[in-house]
Every structure is written in structure tokens, then in C-alpha cells.
């Protein structure tokens, strides 16, 4: 492919994806510290106490406070001053899914999230970031944008072959077109590793969940997990099977009688590259026998790479150091969108001016 063709394709795809990349870049940057920002604003925050109540106690207290139905999932908050989130299906409206907020220190329900998560700052940003509030269609669109983003990064490298000549050049005193061009190259090349990480991880999730793994229409079956069954016993068994295990999420059976209950989390001393839900054990609901097991420390290289996509995408692998870098890096797609559109607009404007200045006799 000739350089001119590379440039034209880069320009067209850049124009098509600019607005999306602007939104994804800004929301992604905020999501890195989204939960912490939500804590500061006081939304759904709770008073930190010494110990959490046992899960069995919390489960029974929750059932006493909500309508009859079935719990589908339980997200254990990774921040002590934030409530746990519980996904729930009402018996009267089985297709409707609610998310209740429960205080893990006293078992009281303190709120209920809207179905579109718009009343939670973190939830609003998250849904906007991965689906644009368009459901499965939006999720597929953001996946397409991720692959456009990947091509833009690769084509940018192709077009700017001798990048080392002016890698850190920003000509502030020149024209706007030159300044925006320098800024575009500066951000595009210096953060190319960041662009590749975001595009590959985000694109893979969308491809996996919309093309590779096609989920059938959800059918809810109620009362598959008995009130008397012990969640704590399964968590303790999981800690024996996976030494150092810390709980992150519980998936309750709610699709069929054969569906197991899943205990998801990671090891306390796991490296930052492991996701929070990478290791798990699923148990048979009736017999409580082990259904299947994944200890990420013992998984193959490729599975560990795929598991690392989450901390790599959100920048949580090195605590606050990586988070700060990811907040700054998360702005790069937005900067590239603004600078790229500005370059295109200025070029079009200058070309129009040059055309208007050509005399009629000269054109004849």
C-alpha cells in the first residue's frame, strides 16, 4: 500500500472514530479513579466499621428486605467505604434485573441502582465507556472503534517512519496547523505502547462477548440456591483449594438446575497482572462437590495473558503509580481526536482560501 493510500485510510478512519475516541478516552481516564471519586462525592458511601458480617448472615438479611425472587450475583466491594452490589431478579418480573446496595457491616439495604446505572457516577461512566448506553449493539460498536483505534496506531507508525527525528518537537510559535500536527505526532508516537494496549484489550473483550461467545437469551429460574445453604463454607473450602484466596464475586445459579455456584477472586499475594476475578471454583449446588477449578497461578501462559487484560486496561497493576500514568494516558485518544480533526479542518479551510484567490483567467 502506498504512503498516500495509508494517509487517506488513516484520515477517513480517524474522522469516523474521532467522536467515539473522544468519549472513550475521557471516560476511560476518569474510570481509573472512578470508585475513589465516587467515595469522595459521598454517593453510596458507608461508615467503615471493624468487621464485615458473615456472608450467610448478609444473605438472609438481604432476603428479608427485598421482594421475593433470586439473587444472581454478589460483588464484594474492594473499597471498605463502599457498599456491596447485589444483582437480583424479582419473582413477579423475571426479566427485570435490579442492583441492590447492601452495607456489609450491618446488613441493611441502603439503596438501589437504576437499570442503566445512571445514578451511580462509577456505573454511569462504566456503561457509557463500554456500551454508550446502547446495550449489546453499543458494546459491538465500541469493539469496532477499538479495532479502528488499533489500525490508526499501526498506520500512524507506518506514516511517521522517521519518528525519532522530531519525537519531542512542539513548534508553539508556528501556525496552528503545524502545532496541531506536532501535537498529534507527539502524543501518537510517545504513547503508541499505550494505544496498542487499550485497543487490543478492549477489542478482544468485545470480540469475545459479541462474536466468539454468543450468549443465549437469559432465562431466569428462581429458588435454585436455598436460604439454608452456606456460602461461607464454600468460601472457606475455596481458600483451602487456592491458598491465599480472597473473595471478589459470587455467581449464584439462576439459569438452570444444573448451573453451579461460582466463587471468584484472586490470591492475596498475587502479582498485579492477575485480575480480581481470575481464580475461581464452581460447586455443584446440591452435592456441594467441586464442579471445576481455575487457579490462575497454575494456568498456562496464554490464559494468564488474557487474565492480565483487565489490570492492563484499567491500569491497576502497580497501584497508584500505574493509575496516575493511565489517567494521563487515557486522555491521549481524546487529544488525538481533537488534534486530528483540527488538522483536517485547518487544511480544508486553507485549501478553500487558496482556491478562492485563484483568478478566473488563470484557471482558464
Buried (B, 14 or more C-beta within 10 A) or exposed (E): EEEEEBEEBBBEBBEEBBEBBBBBBBBBBBBBBBBBBBBEEEBBBBEEEEEBBBBBEBBEBBBEEBEEBBBBBBBBBEEEBBBBBBBBBBEEEBEEBBBBBBBBBBBBBEBBBEEBBEEBBBBBBBBBBBBBEEEEEBBBBBBBBBBBBBBBBBBBBEBBEEBEEBEEEEEEEEEEBBBBBBBBBBBBBBBBEBBBBBBBBBBBBBBEBBEEEEEEEEEBBEEBBEEEBBBEEBBEBBBEBBEEBBBBBBBBBBEEEEBBBBBBBBBEEBEEBBBBBBBBBBBBBEEBEBBEBBBBBEBEEEEBEBBBBBBBBBBBBBEEEBBBBBBBBBBBBBBBBBBBBBBBEBBEEEEEEEEEEEEEEEEE
